Amino acid sequence: MSEDLIQRVIIPDLIKKKEKKEKIVALTAYDFPSAKIVDHAGVDIILVGDSLGMVLLGYVDTIPVSMDEMIHHTKAVARAVKRSIVVGDMPYMSFQISIQKAVENASRFIKEAGARAVKIEGASSYRLEVVEALKEAEIPVMGHVGLTPQSINRNGCFKVKGKRQEEAEEIIKQAEKLEKAGVFSVILECIPLELAQVITQRLKIPTIGIGAGPFCDGQILVFHDLLGYSNGYLPKYVKKYVDMNKILTDGINRYVEEVRDNKFPLDKHSYHSKELERSFYSKKEPKKF
């Protein structure tokens, strides 16, 4: 299909999908080639998550990720995308300092990086103010409740949230407050499917689940997880559709072996010059591979 005929997904489309009970598909992407693949596959939302700190940059968690790193990767993703809604993930301390700083950093995602929305973790009273301020600045916001990775130092570890009644009710309230503040959707991360079902039924905006069961309006996974790029630990909620780690490892091992055995490159992988052949090999034929 011609790129001129590609119809961009817009935020009202997501609301319509919820109303029609059509599932929303979201994925992370962190660079140009992966974003191009994801966009071409017809994904509705591409999240440039601060998870890139762990997936691409080798950090132990998302805390060290900077605004400049997020802008750098979001720019690359936005250049590739023709259809999907690109959402930039506000990293740790990019919105916590002040409302003004939050608006400034969020606007960088839109003006500088080419995203069409941002995501903020949590639903404290201050975060709700941030959402309202961004809405006033015409910056669409995606919410995020349940497990919030930026709270790792307070929580101590990543674990399922909302298993107990009191905590579940608090997460419901958070999601409802985020909707009232003006988010266009909310990510539900690592919560029981029963809780996700209740939240999805109560909200008019779409819920996007990751480790939250099948009742959410949409689903999101990390690009590298579903493709099996790493051979490390994967959470229970991940389905690995391809084992890219094995495919890539096998390919690289073959390359290493062929170079060492002088099987690559061959003549068919090489360039020729008739003039140089006459000059250098007038008396002797070149070695044939």
N, C-alpha and C positions, 0 to 999 in steps of 0.2 A: 504494500500500500504506500502511496506517495505520502511523504511527510506533511505535505500541505493539507492532506485529508485527515490526518490524525486529530481526533478531538480530545483536548485536554480534560482531565478529570478536574472538577472544581468542587469546593467544599459542599455546596448544596446537593451535589450528586451523592455524597455520602449519607446525608439525611434521607434522601429518597430511597437509597438502597436499604436502609434500616426499615423504612415504612413498608417497602415491598418484600421485606425479609430476604433480600439478596445479600449474600456474604461479601464482606469487604476483605480484600487481600492486601497485606502490607509486608514489606521486607526491609531489612537494613541494606545499605550499600555505602561504601566508603571511598570509592574511586571511580574513574571514568569507565573502564571496561566492565566492571561489575554492574554499575548503574545502567549501562546501555543494555546489558542482557536482561536485567530485571524489568526495565521499562518496556522493552520489546515483548516481554512475556505477558504484558497486560496488567501488571500489578497496579493497584489503585494509589497506594501510599508508599513512598520510599523514605525511611527514616535514616538520616545520617546520625546514628547514635553515638553517644560518648563512649559506648562499648568499644569503639575503635581503639581506645587506649589499651584495652586488653587484647583485642583481636589482631590489631596491626602494629601497635607500638611497643608491646611487651611489658606494659605496666601491670602490676598485680591487681589493680582495681581501677575504677574510673576517676578517682579523686585527682590525679595529677594532670588530667587532660585540660588544656588551655583553650581560650577563645580563639587564639590564632591557629591552633591545630584544627579546631572544629571548622573555622572559616576556610582554611586550606582545603580540607576534604570535601566540604559542602560545595565549594566552587567546582571541583572536579566532577562531582555527581550532577550538579545542575547543568553543566555543559553537555552532558550525555542525554538528559531526559527531555522527551518530547511530550509525554502523556501524563505521567504520574505526578501526584502532589509531593513535592520535596519538603520534608520537615527537618529543620535543624534542631538538634538536641542542645539545650542550654546547659553547659558544663558546670561543675561545682564552682561556686563563688562568682558566677557570671551574673547572677540575679539576686543573691543574698545580701549584698552590701547596701543597696538602696534601690528605691523604685526608679529613680532617674538612671542609675547605672544599668538596671535591668532593661529599661526601654532602649538605652543606647546600644547595649549588646544585642538585643533582639533585632534591632533595626539593621545591625551589621549583617545578620543572616539574610535579611530581605534585600537590602540595597547592595551590599558588597558581594555576597555569596550566591544570590539568586534563588534562595529558598522561598517557599510560599507560605510557610508557617513555622512556628517553633514549638518545642515541647518543654514542659517544666515538671519536675518531680515534686510530689507532695501537695498538701491542701491545708496548710496552716493558715491562720488569719492573714499573715503577711503575704503568703503566696497568692491568696485570693485577691489581695490588693494589687499584686503584680499582674495577675491575669486581667483585672479590670483596667489597669493602666495600659496594658498592651492592646486590649480591645479598643480603648479610646484612641490609641495610636494607629489603628487599622491593621494590627498585626494578629492574625489568627493564632490561637494557642491550643495545643493538644495537652490534656492533663495526664497524670500518671499516679495511680494509687496502688496499694498492696505492697509488694516488695519494692523498695526504692533504693537502688544501688548506691546512690550518693550518701545514704545514711549508714554505710558500712561501719564507720568508726563508732557510731552510737550503738548500732545493733550487734556488732561483733561478728556477724556471719550472715550469709544469704540463706534464708529459710522461708517456708510457706507462711503467709500471713492470713489472719482471719479464721483460724480453725475454731477458736473459742467464741462464744456468743457475743461477749462484750466487745472484743476486737472486731468481729464481723460487723456489728452495728456501727462502730466508729468508721469503718471503711465505707459503708453505705452512705453515712452522713458526709464523708469527704467527697465522694463522687457526686452527690447531690449538690453540695456547695460549689464544686467546680462547674457543674452545669449552670447553676444560677449566676456564677461569676462571668460566664461567657465562653467557656472552652467549646470547641466544635466536636470534640470526641475525647475519650479517656481510655488510656491503656490500663488494663487490669493485669498485674503481674503476680504470678505465684500465689493465687488464692484458690480456695476450694471451688469446684464447679457449681456447687449449690449456691454459694455466695455470689458468684459471677452471674448466675441466672437471675437472681433477685435484682441485682444492680441493673442488668440489661433490660429487665422488664420495667423498672421504675424510671429509667432515663429516656428522654426523647432523643438525645444525641447518641451516636454509635459508641459501643464499647469494643475495644480491640484487645483481644486476649493473648497473653503469652504465659503458658502454664496456668491457664484459668478455665480450661475445659471447652466443650463444644457449643455452649449456649451464648457465647459472645457474638456480637454482630460481625466481627471480623477477627482475623488472626494475624500475628506477626511473629517471625523468627529471625534469627541472625543468619545472614547470607552464608557465612563460613560454617555454621553449625549444620544447616540442612544439606549442604553439599559435602560435608565430611572433610573439610580442609585440614582439620587438626586430628590428631589421634589421642588427644587427652580426654579428660572428663567431660561428658555432656549431661546436662540436666535431664530428668525423667521426661519432661514435656517435649523434648526435641525428637523429631523423626528425621533420620539421616537418609536422604533420598538417593545420594550418590556417595561413593567412597573416593573422593578426589585425592585424599592423602595417598592412597595406594596407587591410583592412576598416575599422579605426578611423580611419586617416588620411583615407580617402575620405569617411567619415561626417562627420568634423570639418570637412573642407574644404567640404563642401556646406553645413553649418551657417553657417560664416563667410560664404560667398557669399550665402546667402539673407538673413542679417541685414543685410548691407551693401546688398543690392538691395531691401530692404523686402518680402521674400517670406515672412518669418517674424518674429513670429507673425502668423497670420491670425485672422479672426473666430472660426473654429472652435477656436482655441487659447486663446480669451479668455473671461472671465467677464462676466456682464451683471447689471444691476440695473434693474428696471422703474421703481422710484422715482427713481433718479438719472437715468434716461433722460427721464422726464417733467419733472424739475426743470431739468436742464442743457440739454436739447435740445427744449424746448417750442416754440421757433420755428425750430429748425434741425435737420435730420437729421444723425446722426453719420456720420462718414466711413466708407464701406464699403471693406473691403480685398478 
